Amino acid sequence: MAEVSRLLQKTEELDKRIEELAKREKFKEPISKLRCFAGIDTMVALSVVSGIGDFSRFSSAKHFASYVGLCPGQHSSGLKTSND
């Protein structure tokens, strides 16, 4: 039990450090924008921001969403099917 308690405390400390890091000017705006999406909290948003780096490399939000796999699509008509 002592080991479980120690690990839980360590996890809480790391979560606090991540929250502090997310408040830095460099990350503040992109994280707040990503957190507008349901299911995306600070931890996920910071992971995306640090993984992507420079968002300006995407010409549009659609291209970014496509890159990270947020917008799979499929159009079908009769027997024809196409994926986006």
PDB file of N, CA, C and O in Angstrom:
ATOM      1  N   MET A   1       0.826  -1.201   0.000  1.00  0.00           N
ATOM      2  CA  MET A   1       0.000   0.000   0.000  1.00  0.00           C
ATOM      3  C   MET A   1       0.865   1.258   0.000  1.00  0.00           C
ATOM      4  O   MET A   1       0.526   2.261  -0.628  1.00  0.00           O
ATOM      5  N   ALA A   2       1.985   1.188   0.713  1.00  0.00           N
ATOM      6  CA  ALA A   2       2.863   2.350   0.779  1.00  0.00           C
ATOM      7  C   ALA A   2       3.386   2.709  -0.605  1.00  0.00           C
ATOM      8  O   ALA A   2       3.487   3.887  -0.949  1.00  0.00           O
ATOM      9  N   GLU A   3       3.720   1.685  -1.403  1.00  0.00           N
ATOM     10  CA  GLU A   3       4.232   1.930  -2.758  1.00  0.00           C
ATOM     11  C   GLU A   3       3.150   2.546  -3.642  1.00  0.00           C
ATOM     12  O   GLU A   3       3.433   3.453  -4.424  1.00  0.00           O
ATOM     13  N   VAL A   4       1.935   2.069  -3.526  1.00  0.00           N
ATOM     14  CA  VAL A   4       0.821   2.626  -4.296  1.00  0.00           C
ATOM     15  C   VAL A   4       0.603   4.088  -3.910  1.00  0.00           C
ATOM     16  O   VAL A   4       0.414   4.936  -4.781  1.00  0.00           O
ATOM     17  N   SER A   5       0.629   4.380  -2.632  1.00  0.00           N
ATOM     18  CA  SER A   5       0.478   5.763  -2.156  1.00  0.00           C
ATOM     19  C   SER A   5       1.588   6.659  -2.688  1.00  0.00           C
ATOM     20  O   SER A   5       1.342   7.788  -3.111  1.00  0.00           O
ATOM     21  N   ARG A   6       2.814   6.141  -2.661  1.00  0.00           N
ATOM     22  CA  ARG A   6       3.956   6.922  -3.160  1.00  0.00           C
ATOM     23  C   ARG A   6       3.791   7.215  -4.651  1.00  0.00           C
ATOM     24  O   ARG A   6       4.049   8.332  -5.098  1.00  0.00           O
ATOM     25  N   LEU A   7       3.365   6.223  -5.413  1.00  0.00           N
ATOM     26  CA  LEU A   7       3.188   6.417  -6.853  1.00  0.00           C
ATOM     27  C   LEU A   7       2.035   7.374  -7.160  1.00  0.00           C
ATOM     28  O   LEU A   7       2.125   8.172  -8.093  1.00  0.00           O
ATOM     29  N   LEU A   8       0.967   7.300  -6.393  1.00  0.00           N
ATOM     30  CA  LEU A   8      -0.142   8.238  -6.581  1.00  0.00           C
ATOM     31  C   LEU A   8       0.300   9.674  -6.287  1.00  0.00           C
ATOM     32  O   LEU A   8      -0.071  10.605  -7.002  1.00  0.00           O
ATOM     33  N   GLN A   9       1.086   9.839  -5.243  1.00  0.00           N
ATOM     34  CA  GLN A   9       1.596  11.167  -4.903  1.00  0.00           C
ATOM     35  C   GLN A   9       2.514  11.687  -6.015  1.00  0.00           C
ATOM     36  O   GLN A   9       2.438  12.857  -6.390  1.00  0.00           O
ATOM     37  N   LYS A  10       3.366  10.829  -6.530  1.00  0.00           N
ATOM     38  CA  LYS A  10       4.270  11.208  -7.624  1.00  0.00           C
ATOM     39  C   LYS A  10       3.462  11.618  -8.861  1.00  0.00           C
ATOM     40  O   LYS A  10       3.803  12.589  -9.536  1.00  0.00           O
ATOM     41  N   THR A  11       2.399  10.876  -9.149  1.00  0.00           N
ATOM     42  CA  THR A  11       1.532  11.197 -10.281  1.00  0.00           C
ATOM     43  C   THR A  11       0.892  12.570 -10.098  1.00  0.00           C
ATOM     44  O   THR A  11       0.844  13.361 -11.040  1.00  0.00           O
ATOM     45  N   GLU A  12       0.408  12.854  -8.911  1.00  0.00           N
ATOM     46  CA  GLU A  12      -0.187  14.162  -8.619  1.00  0.00           C
ATOM     47  C   GLU A  12       0.833  15.284  -8.799  1.00  0.00           C
ATOM     48  O   GLU A  12       0.505  16.338  -9.344  1.00  0.00           O
ATOM     49  N   GLU A  13       2.062  15.065  -8.347  1.00  0.00           N
ATOM     50  CA  GLU A  13       3.124  16.064  -8.497  1.00  0.00           C
ATOM     51  C   GLU A  13       3.422  16.322  -9.978  1.00  0.00           C
ATOM     52  O   GLU A  13       3.588  17.470 -10.392  1.00  0.00           O
ATOM     53  N   LEU A  14       3.488  15.261 -10.760  1.00  0.00           N
ATOM     54  CA  LEU A  14       3.749  15.412 -12.195  1.00  0.00           C
ATOM     55  C   LEU A  14       2.592  16.124 -12.897  1.00  0.00           C
ATOM     56  O   LEU A  14       2.814  16.951 -13.781  1.00  0.00           O
ATOM     57  N   ASP A  15       1.366  15.804 -12.504  1.00  0.00           N
ATOM     58  CA  ASP A  15       0.210  16.494 -13.076  1.00  0.00           C
ATOM     59  C   ASP A  15       0.259  17.993 -12.800  1.00  0.00           C
ATOM     60  O   ASP A  15      -0.064  18.797 -13.674  1.00  0.00           O
ATOM     61  N   LYS A  16       0.661  18.368 -11.595  1.00  0.00           N
ATOM     62  CA  LYS A  16       0.786  19.785 -11.232  1.00  0.00           C
ATOM     63  C   LYS A  16       1.863  20.456 -12.081  1.00  0.00           C
ATOM     64  O   LYS A  16       1.681  21.584 -12.540  1.00  0.00           O
ATOM     65  N   ARG A  17       2.972  19.771 -12.286  1.00  0.00           N
ATOM     66  CA  ARG A  17       4.055  20.342 -13.098  1.00  0.00           C
ATOM     67  C   ARG A  17       3.600  20.536 -14.547  1.00  0.00           C
ATOM     68  O   ARG A  17       3.944  21.531 -15.184  1.00  0.00           O
ATOM     69  N   ILE A  18       2.829  19.580 -15.058  1.00  0.00           N
ATOM     70  CA  ILE A  18       2.311  19.688 -16.424  1.00  0.00           C
ATOM     71  C   ILE A  18       1.351  20.864 -16.521  1.00  0.00           C
ATOM     72  O   ILE A  18       1.390  21.612 -17.498  1.00  0.00           O
ATOM     73  N   GLU A  19       0.489  21.040 -15.525  1.00  0.00           N
ATOM     74  CA  GLU A  19      -0.435  22.183 -15.507  1.00  0.00           C
ATOM     75  C   GLU A  19       0.345  23.503 -15.517  1.00  0.00           C
ATOM     76  O   GLU A  19      -0.036  24.441 -16.217  1.00  0.00           O
ATOM     77  N   GLU A  20       1.426  23.580 -14.749  1.00  0.00           N
ATOM     78  CA  GLU A  20       2.256  24.785 -14.714  1.00  0.00           C
ATOM     79  C   GLU A  20       2.904  25.035 -16.068  1.00  0.00           C
ATOM     80  O   GLU A  20       2.938  26.170 -16.543  1.00  0.00           O
ATOM     81  N   LEU A  21       3.412  23.991 -16.685  1.00  0.00           N
ATOM     82  CA  LEU A  21       4.029  24.113 -17.999  1.00  0.00           C
ATOM     83  C   LEU A  21       3.018  24.604 -19.030  1.00  0.00           C
ATOM     84  O   LEU A  21       3.350  25.420 -19.890  1.00  0.00           O
ATOM     85  N   ALA A  22       1.814  24.119 -18.946  1.00  0.00           N
ATOM     86  CA  ALA A  22       0.768  24.505 -19.902  1.00  0.00           C
ATOM     87  C   ALA A  22       0.397  25.973 -19.788  1.00  0.00           C
ATOM     88  O   ALA A  22      -0.160  26.538 -20.729  1.00  0.00           O
ATOM     89  N   LYS A  23       0.691  26.601 -18.661  1.00  0.00           N
ATOM     90  CA  LYS A  23       0.364  28.013 -18.463  1.00  0.00           C
ATOM     91  C   LYS A  23       1.420  28.955 -19.040  1.00  0.00           C
ATOM     92  O   LYS A  23       1.214  30.168 -19.075  1.00  0.00           O
ATOM     93  N   ARG A  24       2.532  28.414 -19.486  1.00  0.00           N
ATOM     94  CA  ARG A  24       3.570  29.264 -20.078  1.00  0.00           C
ATOM     95  C   ARG A  24       3.044  29.922 -21.344  1.00  0.00           C
ATOM     96  O   ARG A  24       2.223  29.349 -22.061  1.00  0.00           O
ATOM     97  N   GLU A  25       3.512  31.102 -21.606  1.00  0.00           N
ATOM     98  CA  GLU A  25       3.039  31.897 -22.742  1.00  0.00           C
ATOM     99  C   GLU A  25       3.120  31.127 -24.061  1.00  0.00           C
ATOM    100  O   GLU A  25       2.237  31.240 -24.911  1.00  0.00           O
ATOM    101  N   LYS A  26       4.166  30.360 -24.217  1.00  0.00           N
ATOM    102  CA  LYS A  26       4.396  29.604 -25.453  1.00  0.00           C
ATOM    103  C   LYS A  26       3.265  28.610 -25.745  1.00  0.00           C
ATOM    104  O   LYS A  26       2.931  28.364 -26.904  1.00  0.00           O
ATOM    105  N   PHE A  27       2.686  28.047 -24.694  1.00  0.00           N
ATOM    106  CA  PHE A  27       1.675  27.005 -24.859  1.00  0.00           C
ATOM    107  C   PHE A  27       0.248  27.466 -24.583  1.00  0.00           C
ATOM    108  O   PHE A  27      -0.708  26.787 -24.955  1.00  0.00           O
ATOM    109  N   LYS A  28       0.106  28.596 -23.944  1.00  0.00           N
ATOM    110  CA  LYS A  28      -1.181  29.039 -23.433  1.00  0.00           C
ATOM    111  C   LYS A  28      -2.285  29.087 -24.496  1.00  0.00           C
ATOM    112  O   LYS A  28      -3.341  28.479 -24.322  1.00  0.00           O
ATOM    113  N   GLU A  29      -2.045  29.798 -25.579  1.00  0.00           N
ATOM    114  CA  GLU A  29      -3.082  29.976 -26.604  1.00  0.00           C
ATOM    115  C   GLU A  29      -3.447  28.676 -27.324  1.00  0.00           C
ATOM    116  O   GLU A  29      -4.628  28.337 -27.400  1.00  0.00           O
ATOM    117  N   PRO A  30      -2.457  27.931 -27.859  1.00  0.00           N
ATOM    118  CA  PRO A  30      -2.863  26.708 -28.559  1.00  0.00           C
ATOM    119  C   PRO A  30      -3.545  25.682 -27.647  1.00  0.00           C
ATOM    120  O   PRO A  30      -4.440  24.959 -28.087  1.00  0.00           O
ATOM    121  N   ILE A  31      -3.129  25.619 -26.393  1.00  0.00           N
ATOM    122  CA  ILE A  31      -3.765  24.680 -25.469  1.00  0.00           C
ATOM    123  C   ILE A  31      -5.197  25.107 -25.184  1.00  0.00           C
ATOM    124  O   ILE A  31      -6.098  24.269 -25.145  1.00  0.00           O
ATOM    125  N   SER A  32      -5.415  26.400 -24.985  1.00  0.00           N
ATOM    126  CA  SER A  32      -6.781  26.851 -24.703  1.00  0.00           C
ATOM    127  C   SER A  32      -7.701  26.596 -25.898  1.00  0.00           C
ATOM    128  O   SER A  32      -8.883  26.305 -25.715  1.00  0.00           O
ATOM    129  N   LYS A  33      -7.175  26.701 -27.102  1.00  0.00           N
ATOM    130  CA  LYS A  33      -7.991  26.420 -28.290  1.00  0.00           C
ATOM    131  C   LYS A  33      -8.336  24.945 -28.388  1.00  0.00           C
ATOM    132  O   LYS A  33      -9.476  24.593 -28.692  1.00  0.00           O
ATOM    133  N   LEU A  34      -7.366  24.082 -28.135  1.00  0.00           N
ATOM    134  CA  LEU A  34      -7.609  22.644 -28.216  1.00  0.00           C
ATOM    135  C   LEU A  34      -8.558  22.161 -27.121  1.00  0.00           C
ATOM    136  O   LEU A  34      -9.314  21.212 -27.327  1.00  0.00           O
ATOM    137  N   ARG A  35      -8.521  22.807 -25.967  1.00  0.00           N
ATOM    138  CA  ARG A  35      -9.381  22.399 -24.865  1.00  0.00           C
ATOM    139  C   ARG A  35     -10.849  22.711 -25.136  1.00  0.00           C
ATOM    140  O   ARG A  35     -11.722  22.270 -24.388  1.00  0.00           O
ATOM    141  N   CYS A  36     -11.127  23.459 -26.188  1.00  0.00           N
ATOM    142  CA  CYS A  36     -12.519  23.734 -26.560  1.00  0.00           C
ATOM    143  C   CYS A  36     -13.211  22.475 -27.087  1.00  0.00           C
ATOM    144  O   CYS A  36     -14.440  22.398 -27.091  1.00  0.00           O
ATOM    145  N   PHE A  37     -12.441  21.510 -27.521  1.00  0.00           N
ATOM    146  CA  PHE A  37     -13.005  20.263 -28.037  1.00  0.00           C
ATOM    147  C   PHE A  37     -13.365  19.343 -26.872  1.00  0.00           C
ATOM    148  O   PHE A  37     -12.599  19.196 -25.920  1.00  0.00           O
ATOM    149  N   ALA A  38     -14.531  18.734 -26.963  1.00  0.00           N
ATOM    150  CA  ALA A  38     -14.971  17.800 -25.921  1.00  0.00           C
ATOM    151  C   ALA A  38     -13.969  16.649 -25.806  1.00  0.00           C
ATOM    152  O   ALA A  38     -13.548  16.073 -26.809  1.00  0.00           O
ATOM    153  N   GLY A  39     -13.603  16.334 -24.590  1.00  0.00           N
ATOM    154  CA  GLY A  39     -12.711  15.214 -24.348  1.00  0.00           C
ATOM    155  C   GLY A  39     -11.232  15.551 -24.369  1.00  0.00           C
ATOM    156  O   GLY A  39     -10.397  14.685 -24.108  1.00  0.00           O
ATOM    157  N   ILE A  40     -10.895  16.802 -24.676  1.00  0.00           N
ATOM    158  CA  ILE A  40      -9.480  17.197 -24.689  1.00  0.00           C
ATOM    159  C   ILE A  40      -9.210  18.049 -23.458  1.00  0.00           C
ATOM    160  O   ILE A  40      -9.736  19.154 -23.323  1.00  0.00           O
ATOM    161  N   ASP A  41      -8.383  17.520 -22.564  1.00  0.00           N
ATOM    162  CA  ASP A  41      -8.004  18.268 -21.376  1.00  0.00           C
ATOM    163  C   ASP A  41      -6.591  18.820 -21.566  1.00  0.00           C
ATOM    164  O   ASP A  41      -6.011  18.709 -22.646  1.00  0.00           O
ATOM    165  N   THR A  42      -6.062  19.398 -20.533  1.00  0.00           N
ATOM    166  CA  THR A  42      -4.740  20.025 -20.624  1.00  0.00           C
ATOM    167  C   THR A  42      -3.659  19.032 -21.019  1.00  0.00           C
ATOM    168  O   THR A  42      -2.795  19.350 -21.836  1.00  0.00           O
ATOM    169  N   MET A  43      -3.697  17.844 -20.455  1.00  0.00           N
ATOM    170  CA  MET A  43      -2.662  16.838 -20.730  1.00  0.00           C
ATOM    171  C   MET A  43      -2.652  16.461 -22.212  1.00  0.00           C
ATOM    172  O   MET A  43      -1.594  16.422 -22.839  1.00  0.00           O
ATOM    173  N   VAL A  44      -3.810  16.190 -22.759  1.00  0.00           N
ATOM    174  CA  VAL A  44      -3.904  15.809 -24.174  1.00  0.00           C
ATOM    175  C   VAL A  44      -3.509  17.001 -25.052  1.00  0.00           C
ATOM    176  O   VAL A  44      -2.762  16.842 -26.017  1.00  0.00           O
ATOM    177  N   ALA A  45      -4.010  18.186 -24.718  1.00  0.00           N
ATOM    178  CA  ALA A  45      -3.698  19.376 -25.502  1.00  0.00           C
ATOM    179  C   ALA A  45      -2.194  19.656 -25.520  1.00  0.00           C
ATOM    180  O   ALA A  45      -1.635  19.973 -26.570  1.00  0.00           O
ATOM    181  N   LEU A  46      -1.547  19.541 -24.376  1.00  0.00           N
ATOM    182  CA  LEU A  46      -0.102  19.777 -24.310  1.00  0.00           C
ATOM    183  C   LEU A  46       0.651  18.731 -25.124  1.00  0.00           C
ATOM    184  O   LEU A  46       1.654  19.042 -25.767  1.00  0.00           O
ATOM    185  N   SER A  47       0.175  17.510 -25.098  1.00  0.00           N
ATOM    186  CA  SER A  47       0.801  16.450 -25.900  1.00  0.00           C
ATOM    187  C   SER A  47       0.697  16.766 -27.386  1.00  0.00           C
ATOM    188  O   SER A  47       1.661  16.595 -28.132  1.00  0.00           O
ATOM    189  N   VAL A  48      -0.471  17.226 -27.811  1.00  0.00           N
ATOM    190  CA  VAL A  48      -0.660  17.568 -29.222  1.00  0.00           C
ATOM    191  C   VAL A  48       0.223  18.763 -29.596  1.00  0.00           C
ATOM    192  O   VAL A  48       0.908  18.733 -30.619  1.00  0.00           O
ATOM    193  N   VAL A  49       0.206  19.798 -28.781  1.00  0.00           N
ATOM    194  CA  VAL A  49       0.997  21.004 -29.066  1.00  0.00           C
ATOM    195  C   VAL A  49       2.481  20.686 -29.130  1.00  0.00           C
ATOM    196  O   VAL A  49       3.176  21.152 -30.033  1.00  0.00           O
ATOM    197  N   SER A  50       2.973  19.902 -28.186  1.00  0.00           N
ATOM    198  CA  SER A  50       4.404  19.586 -28.204  1.00  0.00           C
ATOM    199  C   SER A  50       4.751  18.642 -29.346  1.00  0.00           C
ATOM    200  O   SER A  50       5.864  18.688 -29.869  1.00  0.00           O
ATOM    201  N   GLY A  51       3.828  17.800 -29.733  1.00  0.00           N
ATOM    202  CA  GLY A  51       4.080  16.884 -30.849  1.00  0.00           C
ATOM    203  C   GLY A  51       4.028  17.555 -32.203  1.00  0.00           C
ATOM    204  O   GLY A  51       4.786  17.199 -33.105  1.00  0.00           O
ATOM    205  N   ILE A  52       3.139  18.525 -32.356  1.00  0.00           N
ATOM    206  CA  ILE A  52       2.965  19.217 -33.632  1.00  0.00           C
ATOM    207  C   ILE A  52       4.041  20.286 -33.825  1.00  0.00           C
ATOM    208  O   ILE A  52       4.572  20.454 -34.923  1.00  0.00           O
ATOM    209  N   GLY A  53       4.351  20.998 -32.759  1.00  0.00           N
ATOM    210  CA  GLY A  53       5.339  22.075 -32.878  1.00  0.00           C
ATOM    211  C   GLY A  53       4.723  23.313 -33.485  1.00  0.00           C
ATOM    212  O   GLY A  53       4.015  24.052 -32.802  1.00  0.00           O
ATOM    213  N   ASP A  54       4.979  23.548 -34.746  1.00  0.00           N
ATOM    214  CA  ASP A  54       4.525  24.765 -35.428  1.00  0.00           C
ATOM    215  C   ASP A  54       3.249  24.485 -36.221  1.00  0.00           C
ATOM    216  O   ASP A  54       3.276  23.799 -37.242  1.00  0.00           O
ATOM    217  N   PHE A  55       2.139  25.025 -35.737  1.00  0.00           N
ATOM    218  CA  PHE A  55       0.850  24.798 -36.399  1.00  0.00           C
ATOM    219  C   PHE A  55       0.758  25.513 -37.745  1.00  0.00           C
ATOM    220  O   PHE A  55      -0.096  25.173 -38.564  1.00  0.00           O
ATOM    221  N   SER A  56       1.613  26.485 -37.983  1.00  0.00           N
ATOM    222  CA  SER A  56       1.530  27.236 -39.247  1.00  0.00           C
ATOM    223  C   SER A  56       1.926  26.387 -40.451  1.00  0.00           C
ATOM    224  O   SER A  56       1.738  26.814 -41.590  1.00  0.00           O
ATOM    225  N   ARG A  57       2.460  25.212 -40.223  1.00  0.00           N
ATOM    226  CA  ARG A  57       2.808  24.351 -41.348  1.00  0.00           C
ATOM    227  C   ARG A  57       1.568  23.747 -42.004  1.00  0.00           C
ATOM    228  O   ARG A  57       1.658  23.153 -43.078  1.00  0.00           O
ATOM    229  N   PHE A  58       0.406  23.900 -41.354  1.00  0.00           N
ATOM    230  CA  PHE A  58      -0.848  23.436 -41.928  1.00  0.00           C
ATOM    231  C   PHE A  58      -1.583  24.628 -42.517  1.00  0.00           C
ATOM    232  O   PHE A  58      -1.765  25.645 -41.848  1.00  0.00           O
ATOM    233  N   SER A  59      -2.003  24.503 -43.766  1.00  0.00           N
ATOM    234  CA  SER A  59      -2.635  25.634 -44.453  1.00  0.00           C
ATOM    235  C   SER A  59      -4.050  25.913 -43.962  1.00  0.00           C
ATOM    236  O   SER A  59      -4.575  27.006 -44.173  1.00  0.00           O
ATOM    237  N   SER A  60      -4.664  24.941 -43.313  1.00  0.00           N
ATOM    238  CA  SER A  60      -6.023  25.153 -42.809  1.00  0.00           C
ATOM    239  C   SER A  60      -6.289  24.208 -41.638  1.00  0.00           C
ATOM    240  O   SER A  60      -5.545  23.258 -41.399  1.00  0.00           O
ATOM    241  N   ALA A  61      -7.362  24.495 -40.924  1.00  0.00           N
ATOM    242  CA  ALA A  61      -7.761  23.620 -39.815  1.00  0.00           C
ATOM    243  C   ALA A  61      -8.110  22.229 -40.341  1.00  0.00           C
ATOM    244  O   ALA A  61      -7.868  21.228 -39.667  1.00  0.00           O
ATOM    245  N   LYS A  62      -8.675  22.170 -41.540  1.00  0.00           N
ATOM    246  CA  LYS A  62      -9.031  20.883 -42.138  1.00  0.00           C
ATOM    247  C   LYS A  62      -7.780  20.027 -42.369  1.00  0.00           C
ATOM    248  O   LYS A  62      -7.796  18.820 -42.129  1.00  0.00           O
ATOM    249  N   HIS A  63      -6.704  20.655 -42.833  1.00  0.00           N
ATOM    250  CA  HIS A  63      -5.465  19.917 -43.061  1.00  0.00           C
ATOM    251  C   HIS A  63      -4.872  19.411 -41.740  1.00  0.00           C
ATOM    252  O   HIS A  63      -4.366  18.291 -41.665  1.00  0.00           O
ATOM    253  N   PHE A  64      -4.941  20.242 -40.712  1.00  0.00           N
ATOM    254  CA  PHE A  64      -4.456  19.809 -39.398  1.00  0.00           C
ATOM    255  C   PHE A  64      -5.293  18.634 -38.883  1.00  0.00           C
ATOM    256  O   PHE A  64      -4.744  17.621 -38.450  1.00  0.00           O
ATOM    257  N   ALA A  65      -6.617  18.773 -38.931  1.00  0.00           N
ATOM    258  CA  ALA A  65      -7.494  17.711 -38.441  1.00  0.00           C
ATOM    259  C   ALA A  65      -7.266  16.418 -39.213  1.00  0.00           C
ATOM    260  O   ALA A  65      -7.305  15.329 -38.640  1.00  0.00           O
ATOM    261  N   SER A  66      -7.031  16.541 -40.494  1.00  0.00           N
ATOM    262  CA  SER A  66      -6.758  15.373 -41.320  1.00  0.00           C
ATOM    263  C   SER A  66      -5.432  14.728 -40.912  1.00  0.00           C
ATOM    264  O   SER A  66      -5.328  13.503 -40.852  1.00  0.00           O
ATOM    265  N   TYR A  67      -4.428  15.546 -40.633  1.00  0.00           N
ATOM    266  CA  TYR A  67      -3.105  15.056 -40.229  1.00  0.00           C
ATOM    267  C   TYR A  67      -3.190  14.225 -38.951  1.00  0.00           C
ATOM    268  O   TYR A  67      -2.556  13.175 -38.842  1.00  0.00           O
ATOM    269  N   VAL A  68      -3.975  14.701 -37.988  1.00  0.00           N
ATOM    270  CA  VAL A  68      -4.062  13.986 -36.708  1.00  0.00           C
ATOM    271  C   VAL A  68      -5.196  12.956 -36.684  1.00  0.00           C
ATOM    272  O   VAL A  68      -5.409  12.291 -35.670  1.00  0.00           O
ATOM    273  N   GLY A  69      -5.912  12.826 -37.784  1.00  0.00           N
ATOM    274  CA  GLY A  69      -6.944  11.801 -37.892  1.00  0.00           C
ATOM    275  C   GLY A  69      -8.245  12.131 -37.201  1.00  0.00           C
ATOM    276  O   GLY A  69      -8.979  11.231 -36.794  1.00  0.00           O
ATOM    277  N   LEU A  70      -8.545  13.422 -37.063  1.00  0.00           N
ATOM    278  CA  LEU A  70      -9.774  13.824 -36.387  1.00  0.00           C
ATOM    279  C   LEU A  70     -10.994  13.876 -37.296  1.00  0.00           C
ATOM    280  O   LEU A  70     -12.123  14.002 -36.821  1.00  0.00           O
ATOM    281  N   CYS A  71     -10.771  13.781 -38.588  1.00  0.00           N
ATOM    282  CA  CYS A  71     -11.913  13.959 -39.487  1.00  0.00           C
ATOM    283  C   CYS A  71     -11.981  12.888 -40.569  1.00  0.00           C
ATOM    284  O   CYS A  71     -11.977  13.199 -41.760  1.00  0.00           O
ATOM    285  N   PRO A  72     -12.042  11.647 -40.158  1.00  0.00           N
ATOM    286  CA  PRO A  72     -12.209  10.633 -41.199  1.00  0.00           C
ATOM    287  C   PRO A  72     -13.580  10.818 -41.837  1.00  0.00           C
ATOM    288  O   PRO A  72     -14.553  11.147 -41.159  1.00  0.00           O
ATOM    289  N   GLY A  73     -13.643  10.611 -43.101  1.00  0.00           N
ATOM    290  CA  GLY A  73     -14.917  10.795 -43.779  1.00  0.00           C
ATOM    291  C   GLY A  73     -15.129   9.760 -44.846  1.00  0.00           C
ATOM    292  O   GLY A  73     -14.191   9.142 -45.350  1.00  0.00           O
ATOM    293  N   GLN A  74     -16.382   9.588 -45.175  1.00  0.00           N
ATOM    294  CA  GLN A  74     -16.721   8.657 -46.231  1.00  0.00           C
ATOM    295  C   GLN A  74     -17.978   9.169 -46.918  1.00  0.00           C
ATOM    296  O   GLN A  74     -18.930   9.589 -46.260  1.00  0.00           O
ATOM    297  N   HIS A  75     -17.973   9.131 -48.236  1.00  0.00           N
ATOM    298  CA  HIS A  75     -19.136   9.510 -49.020  1.00  0.00           C
ATOM    299  C   HIS A  75     -19.546   8.295 -49.832  1.00  0.00           C
ATOM    300  O   HIS A  75     -18.706   7.631 -50.440  1.00  0.00           O
ATOM    301  N   SER A  76     -20.830   8.010 -49.840  1.00  0.00           N
ATOM    302  CA  SER A  76     -21.273   6.883 -50.632  1.00  0.00           C
ATOM    303  C   SER A  76     -22.586   7.222 -51.328  1.00  0.00           C
ATOM    304  O   SER A  76     -23.413   7.982 -50.823  1.00  0.00           O
ATOM    305  N   SER A  77     -22.740   6.637 -52.485  1.00  0.00           N
ATOM    306  CA  SER A  77     -23.950   6.816 -53.277  1.00  0.00           C
ATOM    307  C   SER A  77     -24.163   5.540 -54.058  1.00  0.00           C
ATOM    308  O   SER A  77     -23.350   5.191 -54.914  1.00  0.00           O
ATOM    309  N   GLY A  78     -25.225   4.855 -53.780  1.00  0.00           N
ATOM    310  CA  GLY A  78     -25.431   3.583 -54.448  1.00  0.00           C
ATOM    311  C   GLY A  78     -24.312   2.614 -54.145  1.00  0.00           C
ATOM    312  O   GLY A  78     -24.039   2.318 -52.981  1.00  0.00           O
ATOM    313  N   LEU A  79     -23.675   2.126 -55.162  1.00  0.00           N
ATOM    314  CA  LEU A  79     -22.563   1.189 -54.973  1.00  0.00           C
ATOM    315  C   LEU A  79     -21.205   1.875 -54.939  1.00  0.00           C
ATOM    316  O   LEU A  79     -20.188   1.216 -54.724  1.00  0.00           O
ATOM    317  N   LYS A  80     -21.171   3.191 -55.147  1.00  0.00           N
ATOM    318  CA  LYS A  80     -19.903   3.932 -55.147  1.00  0.00           C
ATOM    319  C   LYS A  80     -19.563   4.390 -53.723  1.00  0.00           C
ATOM    320  O   LYS A  80     -20.426   4.853 -52.977  1.00  0.00           O
ATOM    321  N   THR A  81     -18.298   4.250 -53.373  1.00  0.00           N
ATOM    322  CA  THR A  81     -17.800   4.696 -52.079  1.00  0.00           C
ATOM    323  C   THR A  81     -16.474   5.387 -52.269  1.00  0.00           C
ATOM    324  O   THR A  81     -15.621   4.919 -53.023  1.00  0.00           O
ATOM    325  N   SER A  82     -16.298   6.512 -51.580  1.00  0.00           N
ATOM    326  CA  SER A  82     -14.989   7.180 -51.589  1.00  0.00           C
ATOM    327  C   SER A  82     -14.691   7.645 -50.163  1.00  0.00           C
ATOM    328  O   SER A  82     -15.586   8.073 -49.435  1.00  0.00           O
ATOM    329  N   ASN A  83     -13.431   7.553 -49.784  1.00  0.00           N
ATOM    330  CA  ASN A  83     -12.995   7.993 -48.451  1.00  0.00           C
ATOM    331  C   ASN A  83     -12.233   9.288 -48.579  1.00  0.00           C
ATOM    332  O   ASN A  83     -11.495   9.505 -49.540  1.00  0.00           O
ATOM    333  N   ASP A  84     -12.425  10.156 -47.582  1.00  0.00           N
ATOM    334  CA  ASP A  84     -11.687  11.424 -47.518  1.00  0.00           C
ATOM    335  C   ASP A  84     -10.487  11.266 -46.624  1.00  0.00           C
ATOM    336  O   ASP A  84      -9.730  12.217 -46.434  1.00  0.00           O
TER     337      ASP A  84
END
